[in-house]
Amino acid sequence: QICESALGVNEALTVQITSGYRTRKTNSYLRSLSKNVAKNSLHMYGQAIDFNIANIPYRALKSIAEEQAYGGLGVYDNFIHVDSGPFRRWSS
């Protein structure tokens, strides 16, 4: 739904996925690098994705994600996180 809304008048989008499914080992490693990585991340269950869409202004992408995300939505400096967990919102 986010991509469909972002498509607008464009014929195609370039979605840059920075994180999808993660193993526990990978998640533990990422936690050692950043305080923003949850110990029990939904990435480990295939229920979360971090992404950006090229050529869509970040402010517009954030707005679209806020309208379309029904679970978790995290807004970071260079990517958007969405997951299928409970409704919650955060930013870095």
Gaussian input, Z-matrix of N, CA and C with variables (Angstrom, degrees):
# hf/3-21g

backbone

0 1
 N
 C     1     B1
 C     2     B2     1     A1
 N     3     B3     2     A2     1     D1
 C     4     B4     3     A3     2     D2
 C     5     B5     4     A4     3     D3
 N     6     B6     5     A5     4     D4
 C     7     B7     6     A6     5     D5
 C     8     B8     7     A7     6     D6
 N     9     B9     8     A8     7     D7
 C    10    B10     9     A9     8     D8
 C    11    B11    10    A10     9     D9
 N    12    B12    11    A11    10    D10
 C    13    B13    12    A12    11    D11
 C    14    B14    13    A13    12    D12
 N    15    B15    14    A14    13    D13
 C    16    B16    15    A15    14    D14
 C    17    B17    16    A16    15    D15
 N    18    B18    17    A17    16    D16
 C    19    B19    18    A18    17    D17
 C    20    B20    19    A19    18    D18
 N    21    B21    20    A20    19    D19
 C    22    B22    21    A21    20    D20
 C    23    B23    22    A22    21    D21
 N    24    B24    23    A23    22    D22
 C    25    B25    24    A24    23    D23
 C    26    B26    25    A25    24    D24
 N    27    B27    26    A26    25    D25
 C    28    B28    27    A27    26    D26
 C    29    B29    28    A28    27    D27
 N    30    B30    29    A29    28    D28
 C    31    B31    30    A30    29    D29
 C    32    B32    31    A31    30    D30
 N    33    B33    32    A32    31    D31
 C    34    B34    33    A33    32    D32
 C    35    B35    34    A34    33    D33
 N    36    B36    35    A35    34    D34
 C    37    B37    36    A36    35    D35
 C    38    B38    37    A37    36    D36
 N    39    B39    38    A38    37    D37
 C    40    B40    39    A39    38    D38
 C    41    B41    40    A40    39    D39
 N    42    B42    41    A41    40    D40
 C    43    B43    42    A42    41    D41
 C    44    B44    43    A43    42    D42
 N    45    B45    44    A44    43    D43
 C    46    B46    45    A45    44    D44
 C    47    B47    46    A46    45    D45
 N    48    B48    47    A47    46    D46
 C    49    B49    48    A48    47    D47
 C    50    B50    49    A49    48    D48
 N    51    B51    50    A50    49    D49
 C    52    B52    51    A51    50    D50
 C    53    B53    52    A52    51    D51
 N    54    B54    53    A53    52    D52
 C    55    B55    54    A54    53    D53
 C    56    B56    55    A55    54    D54
 N    57    B57    56    A56    55    D55
 C    58    B58    57    A57    56    D56
 C    59    B59    58    A58    57    D57
 N    60    B60    59    A59    58    D58
 C    61    B61    60    A60    59    D59
 C    62    B62    61    A61    60    D60
 N    63    B63    62    A62    61    D61
 C    64    B64    63    A63    62    D62
 C    65    B65    64    A64    63    D63
 N    66    B66    65    A65    64    D64
 C    67    B67    66    A66    65    D65
 C    68    B68    67    A67    66    D66
 N    69    B69    68    A68    67    D67
 C    70    B70    69    A69    68    D68
 C    71    B71    70    A70    69    D69
 N    72    B72    71    A71    70    D70
 C    73    B73    72    A72    71    D71
 C    74    B74    73    A73    72    D72
 N    75    B75    74    A74    73    D73
 C    76    B76    75    A75    74    D74
 C    77    B77    76    A76    75    D75
 N    78    B78    77    A77    76    D76
 C    79    B79    78    A78    77    D77
 C    80    B80    79    A79    78    D78
 N    81    B81    80    A80    79    D79
 C    82    B82    81    A81    80    D80
 C    83    B83    82    A82    81    D81
 N    84    B84    83    A83    82    D82
 C    85    B85    84    A84    83    D83
 C    86    B86    85    A85    84    D84
 N    87    B87    86    A86    85    D85
 C    88    B88    87    A87    86    D86
 C    89    B89    88    A88    87    D87
 N    90    B90    89    A89    88    D88
 C    91    B91    90    A90    89    D89
 C    92    B92    91    A91    90    D90
 N    93    B93    92    A92    91    D91
 C    94    B94    93    A93    92    D92
 C    95    B95    94    A94    93    D93
 N    96    B96    95    A95    94    D94
 C    97    B97    96    A96    95    D95
 C    98    B98    97    A97    96    D96
 N    99    B99    98    A98    97    D97
 C   100   B100    99    A99    98    D98
 C   101   B101   100   A100    99    D99
 N   102   B102   101   A101   100   D100
 C   103   B103   102   A102   101   D101
 C   104   B104   103   A103   102   D102
 N   105   B105   104   A104   103   D103
 C   106   B106   105   A105   104   D104
 C   107   B107   106   A106   105   D105
 N   108   B108   107   A107   106   D106
 C   109   B109   108   A108   107   D107
 C   110   B110   109   A109   108   D108
 N   111   B111   110   A110   109   D109
 C   112   B112   111   A111   110   D110
 C   113   B113   112   A112   111   D111
 N   114   B114   113   A113   112   D112
 C   115   B115   114   A114   113   D113
 C   116   B116   115   A115   114   D114
 N   117   B117   116   A116   115   D115
 C   118   B118   117   A117   116   D116
 C   119   B119   118   A118   117   D117
 N   120   B120   119   A119   118   D118
 C   121   B121   120   A120   119   D119
 C   122   B122   121   A121   120   D120
 N   123   B123   122   A122   121   D121
 C   124   B124   123   A123   122   D122
 C   125   B125   124   A124   123   D123
 N   126   B126   125   A125   124   D124
 C   127   B127   126   A126   125   D125
 C   128   B128   127   A127   126   D126
 N   129   B129   128   A128   127   D127
 C   130   B130   129   A129   128   D128
 C   131   B131   130   A130   129   D129
 N   132   B132   131   A131   130   D130
 C   133   B133   132   A132   131   D131
 C   134   B134   133   A133   132   D132
 N   135   B135   134   A134   133   D133
 C   136   B136   135   A135   134   D134
 C   137   B137   136   A136   135   D135
 N   138   B138   137   A137   136   D136
 C   139   B139   138   A138   137   D137
 C   140   B140   139   A139   138   D138
 N   141   B141   140   A140   139   D139
 C   142   B142   141   A141   140   D140
 C   143   B143   142   A142   141   D141
 N   144   B144   143   A143   142   D142
 C   145   B145   144   A144   143   D143
 C   146   B146   145   A145   144   D144
 N   147   B147   146   A146   145   D145
 C   148   B148   147   A147   146   D146
 C   149   B149   148   A148   147   D147
 N   150   B150   149   A149   148   D148
 C   151   B151   150   A150   149   D149
 C   152   B152   151   A151   150   D150
 N   153   B153   152   A152   151   D151
 C   154   B154   153   A153   152   D152
 C   155   B155   154   A154   153   D153
 N   156   B156   155   A155   154   D154
 C   157   B157   156   A156   155   D155
 C   158   B158   157   A157   156   D156
 N   159   B159   158   A158   157   D157
 C   160   B160   159   A159   158   D158
 C   161   B161   160   A160   159   D159
 N   162   B162   161   A161   160   D160
 C   163   B163   162   A162   161   D161
 C   164   B164   163   A163   162   D162
 N   165   B165   164   A164   163   D163
 C   166   B166   165   A165   164   D164
 C   167   B167   166   A166   165   D165
 N   168   B168   167   A167   166   D166
 C   169   B169   168   A168   167   D167
 C   170   B170   169   A169   168   D168
 N   171   B171   170   A170   169   D169
 C   172   B172   171   A171   170   D170
 C   173   B173   172   A172   171   D171
 N   174   B174   173   A173   172   D172
 C   175   B175   174   A174   173   D173
 C   176   B176   175   A175   174   D174
 N   177   B177   176   A176   175   D175
 C   178   B178   177   A177   176   D176
 C   179   B179   178   A178   177   D177
 N   180   B180   179   A179   178   D178
 C   181   B181   180   A180   179   D179
 C   182   B182   181   A181   180   D180
 N   183   B183   182   A182   181   D181
 C   184   B184   183   A183   182   D182
 C   185   B185   184   A184   183   D183
 N   186   B186   185   A185   184   D184
 C   187   B187   186   A186   185   D185
 C   188   B188   187   A187   186   D186
 N   189   B189   188   A188   187   D187
 C   190   B190   189   A189   188   D188
 C   191   B191   190   A190   189   D189
 N   192   B192   191   A191   190   D190
 C   193   B193   192   A192   191   D191
 C   194   B194   193   A193   192   D192
 N   195   B195   194   A194   193   D193
 C   196   B196   195   A195   194   D194
 C   197   B197   196   A196   195   D195
 N   198   B198   197   A197   196   D196
 C   199   B199   198   A198   197   D197
 C   200   B200   199   A199   198   D198
 N   201   B201   200   A200   199   D199
 C   202   B202   201   A201   200   D200
 C   203   B203   202   A202   201   D201
 N   204   B204   203   A203   202   D202
 C   205   B205   204   A204   203   D203
 C   206   B206   205   A205   204   D204
 N   207   B207   206   A206   205   D205
 C   208   B208   207   A207   206   D206
 C   209   B209   208   A208   207   D207
 N   210   B210   209   A209   208   D208
 C   211   B211   210   A210   209   D209
 C   212   B212   211   A211   210   D210
 N   213   B213   212   A212   211   D211
 C   214   B214   213   A213   212   D212
 C   215   B215   214   A214   213   D213
 N   216   B216   215   A215   214   D214
 C   217   B217   216   A216   215   D215
 C   218   B218   217   A217   216   D216
 N   219   B219   218   A218   217   D217
 C   220   B220   219   A219   218   D218
 C   221   B221   220   A220   219   D219
 N   222   B222   221   A221   220   D220
 C   223   B223   222   A222   221   D221
 C   224   B224   223   A223   222   D222
 N   225   B225   224   A224   223   D223
 C   226   B226   225   A225   224   D224
 C   227   B227   226   A226   225   D225
 N   228   B228   227   A227   226   D226
 C   229   B229   228   A228   227   D227
 C   230   B230   229   A229   228   D228
 N   231   B231   230   A230   229   D229
 C   232   B232   231   A231   230   D230
 C   233   B233   232   A232   231   D231
 N   234   B234   233   A233   232   D232
 C   235   B235   234   A234   233   D233
 C   236   B236   235   A235   234   D234
 N   237   B237   236   A236   235   D235
 C   238   B238   237   A237   236   D236
 C   239   B239   238   A238   237   D237
 N   240   B240   239   A239   238   D238
 C   241   B241   240   A240   239   D239
 C   242   B242   241   A241   240   D240
 N   243   B243   242   A242   241   D241
 C   244   B244   243   A243   242   D242
 C   245   B245   244   A244   243   D243
 N   246   B246   245   A245   244   D244
 C   247   B247   246   A246   245   D245
 C   248   B248   247   A247   246   D246
 N   249   B249   248   A248   247   D247
 C   250   B250   249   A249   248   D248
 C   251   B251   250   A250   249   D249
 N   252   B252   251   A251   250   D250
 C   253   B253   252   A252   251   D251
 C   254   B254   253   A253   252   D252
 N   255   B255   254   A254   253   D253
 C   256   B256   255   A255   254   D254
 C   257   B257   256   A256   255   D255
 N   258   B258   257   A257   256   D256
 C   259   B259   258   A258   257   D257
 C   260   B260   259   A259   258   D258
 N   261   B261   260   A260   259   D259
 C   262   B262   261   A261   260   D260
 C   263   B263   262   A262   261   D261
 N   264   B264   263   A263   262   D262
 C   265   B265   264   A264   263   D263
 C   266   B266   265   A265   264   D264
 N   267   B267   266   A266   265   D265
 C   268   B268   267   A267   266   D266
 C   269   B269   268   A268   267   D267
 N   270   B270   269   A269   268   D268
 C   271   B271   270   A270   269   D269
 C   272   B272   271   A271   270   D270
 N   273   B273   272   A272   271   D271
 C   274   B274   273   A273   272   D272
 C   275   B275   274   A274   273   D273

   B1=1.4497
   B2=1.5211
   B3=1.3236
   B4=1.4656
   B5=1.5272
   B6=1.3250
   B7=1.4665
   B8=1.5220
   B9=1.3032
   B10=1.4576
   B11=1.5281
   B12=1.3134
   B13=1.4642
   B14=1.5269
   B15=1.3231
   B16=1.4645
   B17=1.5239
   B18=1.3272
   B19=1.4563
   B20=1.5224
   B21=1.3213
   B22=1.4641
   B23=1.5121
   B24=1.3275
   B25=1.4614
   B26=1.5294
   B27=1.3263
   B28=1.4631
   B29=1.5251
   B30=1.3136
   B31=1.4604
   B32=1.5169
   B33=1.3272
   B34=1.4621
   B35=1.5262
   B36=1.3139
   B37=1.4595
   B38=1.5163
   B39=1.3152
   B40=1.4585
   B41=1.5183
   B42=1.3318
   B43=1.4679
   B44=1.5184
   B45=1.3030
   B46=1.4554
   B47=1.5306
   B48=1.3288
   B49=1.4599
   B50=1.5175
   B51=1.3224
   B52=1.4612
   B53=1.5242
   B54=1.3350
   B55=1.4651
   B56=1.5170
   B57=1.3142
   B58=1.4640
   B59=1.5152
   B60=1.3328
   B61=1.4580
   B62=1.5287
   B63=1.3423
   B64=1.4552
   B65=1.5227
   B66=1.3070
   B67=1.4632
   B68=1.5339
   B69=1.3100
   B70=1.4784
   B71=1.5236
   B72=1.3248
   B73=1.4675
   B74=1.5260
   B75=1.3338
   B76=1.4660
   B77=1.5139
   B78=1.3329
   B79=1.4609
   B80=1.5305
   B81=1.3347
   B82=1.4685
   B83=1.5244
   B84=1.3171
   B85=1.4634
   B86=1.5270
   B87=1.3211
   B88=1.4703
   B89=1.5199
   B90=1.3415
   B91=1.4686
   B92=1.5271
   B93=1.3217
   B94=1.4720
   B95=1.5269
   B96=1.3205
   B97=1.4656
   B98=1.5226
   B99=1.3445
   B100=1.4631
   B101=1.5245
   B102=1.3079
   B103=1.4696
   B104=1.5269
   B105=1.3330
   B106=1.4612
   B107=1.5239
   B108=1.3250
   B109=1.4623
   B110=1.5244
   B111=1.3190
   B112=1.4651
   B113=1.5237
   B114=1.3187
   B115=1.4618
   B116=1.5238
   B117=1.3075
   B118=1.4624
   B119=1.5344
   B120=1.3231
   B121=1.4622
   B122=1.5247
   B123=1.3247
   B124=1.4567
   B125=1.5309
   B126=1.3247
   B127=1.4628
   B128=1.5337
   B129=1.3244
   B130=1.4704
   B131=1.5220
   B132=1.3035
   B133=1.4667
   B134=1.5312
   B135=1.3270
   B136=1.4660
   B137=1.5188
   B138=1.3319
   B139=1.4666
   B140=1.5233
   B141=1.3428
   B142=1.4624
   B143=1.5211
   B144=1.3171
   B145=1.4658
   B146=1.5284
   B147=1.3287
   B148=1.4616
   B149=1.5254
   B150=1.3183
   B151=1.4656
   B152=1.5144
   B153=1.3129
   B154=1.4537
   B155=1.5269
   B156=1.2936
   B157=1.4649
   B158=1.5264
   B159=1.3354
   B160=1.4669
   B161=1.5258
   B162=1.3180
   B163=1.4667
   B164=1.5274
   B165=1.3089
   B166=1.4673
   B167=1.5280
   B168=1.3139
   B169=1.4677
   B170=1.5316
   B171=1.3287
   B172=1.4573
   B173=1.5258
   B174=1.3021
   B175=1.4753
   B176=1.5349
   B177=1.3342
   B178=1.4679
   B179=1.5236
   B180=1.3329
   B181=1.4619
   B182=1.5273
   B183=1.3095
   B184=1.4667
   B185=1.5241
   B186=1.3042
   B187=1.4622
   B188=1.5268
   B189=1.3267
   B190=1.4678
   B191=1.5211
   B192=1.3210
   B193=1.4666
   B194=1.5352
   B195=1.3228
   B196=1.4696
   B197=1.5292
   B198=1.3269
   B199=1.4634
   B200=1.5320
   B201=1.3332
   B202=1.4626
   B203=1.5302
   B204=1.3180
   B205=1.4707
   B206=1.5251
   B207=1.3056
   B208=1.4685
   B209=1.5188
   B210=1.3189
   B211=1.4636
   B212=1.5091
   B213=1.3305
   B214=1.4569
   B215=1.5143
   B216=1.3211
   B217=1.4580
   B218=1.5141
   B219=1.3260
   B220=1.4558
   B221=1.5121
   B222=1.3136
   B223=1.4603
   B224=1.5236
   B225=1.3089
   B226=1.4582
   B227=1.5155
   B228=1.3208
   B229=1.4597
   B230=1.5265
   B231=1.3321
   B232=1.4607
   B233=1.5255
   B234=1.3203
   B235=1.4602
   B236=1.5223
   B237=1.3239
   B238=1.4660
   B239=1.5320
   B240=1.3186
   B241=1.4658
   B242=1.5228
   B243=1.3301
   B244=1.4613
   B245=1.5253
   B246=1.3206
   B247=1.4589
   B248=1.5148
   B249=1.3244
   B250=1.4652
   B251=1.5259
   B252=1.3125
   B253=1.4579
   B254=1.5227
   B255=1.3321
   B256=1.4651
   B257=1.5324
   B258=1.3162
   B259=1.4641
   B260=1.5283
   B261=1.3276
   B262=1.4577
   B263=1.5197
   B264=1.3289
   B265=1.4584
   B266=1.5272
   B267=1.3486
   B268=1.4447
   B269=1.5159
   B270=1.3158
   B271=1.4730
   B272=1.5213
   B273=1.3300
   B274=1.4682
   B275=1.5081
   A1=110.55
   A2=116.26
   A3=119.15
   A4=110.08
   A5=117.08
   A6=120.61
   A7=111.28
   A8=116.79
   A9=120.07
   A10=110.17
   A11=117.33
   A12=120.61
   A13=111.20
   A14=117.40
   A15=121.21
   A16=111.71
   A17=117.48
   A18=121.50
   A19=111.70
   A20=116.03
   A21=119.78
   A22=111.88
   A23=117.22
   A24=122.07
   A25=112.19
   A26=116.98
   A27=120.58
   A28=110.06
   A29=116.54
   A30=120.96
   A31=111.62
   A32=116.66
   A33=120.83
   A34=109.12
   A35=115.43
   A36=122.26
   A37=109.19
   A38=115.71
   A39=121.18
   A40=106.91
   A41=115.07
   A42=121.30
   A43=107.79
   A44=115.97
   A45=121.89
   A46=108.22
   A47=116.68
   A48=121.46
   A49=108.12
   A50=115.80
   A51=119.99
   A52=111.97
   A53=117.44
   A54=120.16
   A55=109.16
   A56=115.53
   A57=122.42
   A58=107.39
   A59=116.79
   A60=120.39
   A61=110.19
   A62=116.34
   A63=122.45
   A64=109.30
   A65=116.06
   A66=119.63
   A67=108.14
   A68=116.46
   A69=120.15
   A70=110.46
   A71=115.85
   A72=120.18
   A73=110.75
   A74=116.15
   A75=119.88
   A76=110.89
   A77=117.05
   A78=120.26
   A79=110.77
   A80=117.08
   A81=120.83
   A82=110.85
   A83=115.87
   A84=120.01
   A85=110.77
   A86=117.25
   A87=120.80
   A88=111.41
   A89=117.11
   A90=120.48
   A91=111.68
   A92=116.35
   A93=119.68
   A94=111.64
   A95=116.18
   A96=121.49
   A97=113.66
   A98=117.12
   A99=119.88
   A100=111.72
   A101=115.61
   A102=120.70
   A103=112.04
   A104=117.54
   A105=121.70
   A106=113.97
   A107=118.37
   A108=121.84
   A109=109.16
   A110=116.92
   A111=121.81
   A112=111.04
   A113=116.47
   A114=121.64
   A115=111.25
   A116=117.28
   A117=122.33
   A118=109.56
   A119=115.56
   A120=122.53
   A121=112.47
   A122=116.04
   A123=120.91
   A124=112.22
   A125=117.68
   A126=120.64
   A127=110.07
   A128=117.52
   A129=121.24
   A130=112.51
   A131=116.95
   A132=122.20
   A133=111.87
   A134=115.86
   A135=120.29
   A136=112.80
   A137=117.18
   A138=121.55
   A139=112.88
   A140=117.48
   A141=120.08
   A142=109.81
   A143=114.63
   A144=120.91
   A145=108.65
   A146=115.12
   A147=122.44
   A148=106.31
   A149=116.69
   A150=119.27
   A151=111.59
   A152=113.79
   A153=123.32
   A154=106.04
   A155=116.97
   A156=120.61
   A157=107.77
   A158=114.38
   A159=120.46
   A160=110.50
   A161=115.77
   A162=124.23
   A163=113.97
   A164=117.83
   A165=121.15
   A166=105.93
   A167=118.33
   A168=119.06
   A169=110.03
   A170=115.10
   A171=120.19
   A172=112.14
   A173=117.16
   A174=121.11
   A175=110.57
   A176=116.51
   A177=121.12
   A178=110.46
   A179=117.55
   A180=121.02
   A181=110.58
   A182=116.85
   A183=121.17
   A184=110.33
   A185=117.10
   A186=121.79
   A187=111.41
   A188=116.31
   A189=120.54
   A190=110.08
   A191=117.23
   A192=121.38
   A193=110.87
   A194=117.32
   A195=120.48
   A196=111.29
   A197=117.13
   A198=121.51
   A199=112.41
   A200=116.95
   A201=120.91
   A202=115.31
   A203=118.48
   A204=120.79
   A205=110.35
   A206=115.96
   A207=120.80
   A208=112.73
   A209=117.57
   A210=122.14
   A211=109.25
   A212=115.68
   A213=120.67
   A214=111.93
   A215=114.93
   A216=121.85
   A217=108.60
   A218=115.60
   A219=121.42
   A220=109.24
   A221=116.64
   A222=122.06
   A223=107.84
   A224=115.55
   A225=122.35
   A226=109.31
   A227=117.35
   A228=121.23
   A229=113.50
   A230=117.57
   A231=118.73
   A232=114.05
   A233=117.90
   A234=120.54
   A235=110.78
   A236=114.40
   A237=123.52
   A238=106.98
   A239=116.57
   A240=122.49
   A241=107.44
   A242=117.04
   A243=121.28
   A244=107.89
   A245=115.28
   A246=119.71
   A247=110.25
   A248=115.19
   A249=120.74
   A250=112.36
   A251=116.87
   A252=121.13
   A253=111.12
   A254=116.47
   A255=119.98
   A256=111.89
   A257=115.92
   A258=121.59
   A259=109.66
   A260=115.60
   A261=122.01
   A262=107.96
   A263=116.34
   A264=122.84
   A265=108.79
   A266=116.64
   A267=121.15
   A268=108.60
   A269=116.06
   A270=121.80
   A271=107.93
   A272=114.72
   A273=119.30
   A274=109.48
   D1=-37.90
   D2=178.43
   D3=-62.52
   D4=-46.48
   D5=179.70
   D6=-64.20
   D7=-41.53
   D8=179.68
   D9=-61.26
   D10=-43.12
   D11=178.41
   D12=-67.39
   D13=-36.08
   D14=-179.03
   D15=-74.50
   D16=-23.48
   D17=-176.93
   D18=-57.29
   D19=-46.37
   D20=178.10
   D21=49.98
   D22=-122.81
   D23=-178.41
   D24=-90.79
   D25=-4.43
   D26=178.49
   D27=-71.63
   D28=149.76
   D29=176.73
   D30=-84.53
   D31=-24.55
   D32=-178.34
   D33=-154.20
   D34=160.49
   D35=176.96
   D36=-124.85
   D37=152.00
   D38=171.23
   D39=-109.65
   D40=106.31
   D41=-179.57
   D42=-94.95
   D43=124.62
   D44=179.40
   D45=-103.71
   D46=106.66
   D47=179.79
   D48=-90.46
   D49=120.77
   D50=-179.04
   D51=-98.89
   D52=-19.91
   D53=176.64
   D54=-160.77
   D55=131.05
   D56=174.11
   D57=-123.38
   D58=-118.19
   D59=176.80
   D60=-67.19
   D61=139.71
   D62=175.70
   D63=-130.12
   D64=143.43
   D65=170.89
   D66=-76.43
   D67=164.43
   D68=175.86
   D69=-59.89
   D70=-39.35
   D71=-179.85
   D72=-61.95
   D73=-46.76
   D74=178.03
   D75=-62.43
   D76=-43.10
   D77=-179.77
   D78=-61.94
   D79=-41.98
   D80=178.09
   D81=-62.06
   D82=-42.00
   D83=177.66
   D84=-61.31
   D85=-47.75
   D86=179.81
   D87=-62.81
   D88=-35.72
   D89=176.23
   D90=-62.74
   D91=-32.99
   D92=179.21
   D93=-69.88
   D94=-20.00
   D95=-179.40
   D96=-95.78
   D97=-23.95
   D98=-173.33
   D99=-147.42
   D100=138.60
   D101=175.55
   D102=-74.71
   D103=-8.63
   D104=-177.80
   D105=-86.71
   D106=1.69
   D107=-178.94
   D108=-98.78
   D109=121.71
   D110=-177.81
   D111=-72.64
   D112=142.22
   D113=179.02
   D114=-60.71
   D115=-40.67
   D116=-178.66
   D117=-111.59
   D118=49.81
   D119=-174.94
   D120=-55.65
   D121=139.14
   D122=175.57
   D123=-66.96
   D124=-13.07
   D125=173.47
   D126=-59.63
   D127=-33.70
   D128=-177.59
   D129=-70.99
   D130=-11.05
   D131=179.80
   D132=-113.18
   D133=8.26
   D134=-178.95
   D135=69.40
   D136=26.76
   D137=-176.19
   D138=-115.25
   D139=18.36
   D140=-178.95
   D141=-148.33
   D142=154.04
   D143=177.26
   D144=-146.98
   D145=141.79
   D146=172.88
   D147=-112.92
   D148=133.44
   D149=-173.88
   D150=-157.52
   D151=169.02
   D152=170.55
   D153=-144.22
   D154=158.24
   D155=177.74
   D156=-121.57
   D157=119.45
   D158=-179.54
   D159=-62.02
   D160=145.92
   D161=175.11
   D162=66.79
   D163=12.10
   D164=171.18
   D165=-111.28
   D166=120.70
   D167=179.82
   D168=-53.06
   D169=135.08
   D170=-174.76
   D171=-56.76
   D172=-38.73
   D173=179.32
   D174=-61.97
   D175=-40.38
   D176=178.23
   D177=-67.87
   D178=-41.29
   D179=178.69
   D180=-63.23
   D181=-42.09
   D182=177.49
   D183=-59.71
   D184=-44.95
   D185=-179.98
   D186=-62.41
   D187=-44.20
   D188=178.37
   D189=-62.16
   D190=-45.98
   D191=-179.44
   D192=-61.19
   D193=-39.90
   D194=178.86
   D195=-62.26
   D196=-34.54
   D197=179.11
   D198=-76.64
   D199=-34.10
   D200=-170.16
   D201=-99.33
   D202=-23.37
   D203=-175.47
   D204=-79.87
   D205=122.90
   D206=-179.34
   D207=-98.60
   D208=-17.12
   D209=178.26
   D210=-103.76
   D211=-131.95
   D212=179.10
   D213=-79.71
   D214=143.39
   D215=176.73
   D216=-138.78
   D217=117.19
   D218=175.56
   D219=-115.49
   D220=131.27
   D221=-179.61
   D222=-110.81
   D223=116.35
   D224=-179.20
   D225=-113.04
   D226=175.50
   D227=-176.02
   D228=-62.16
   D229=-34.90
   D230=-174.95
   D231=-131.56
   D232=13.06
   D233=175.22
   D234=-160.79
   D235=164.92
   D236=176.60
   D237=-113.41
   D238=138.29
   D239=175.10
   D240=-111.42
   D241=130.20
   D242=171.26
   D243=-129.98
   D244=145.98
   D245=177.53
   D246=-146.42
   D247=169.06
   D248=-177.05
   D249=-97.77
   D250=18.49
   D251=176.74
   D252=-77.16
   D253=-167.13
   D254=178.96
   D255=-64.09
   D256=158.97
   D257=179.24
   D258=-62.86
   D259=121.91
   D260=174.24
   D261=-161.73
   D262=158.09
   D263=-177.24
   D264=-136.78
   D265=141.63
   D266=175.55
   D267=-156.51
   D268=166.52
   D269=175.60
   D270=-146.32
   D271=159.49
   D272=-179.26
   D273=-87.71

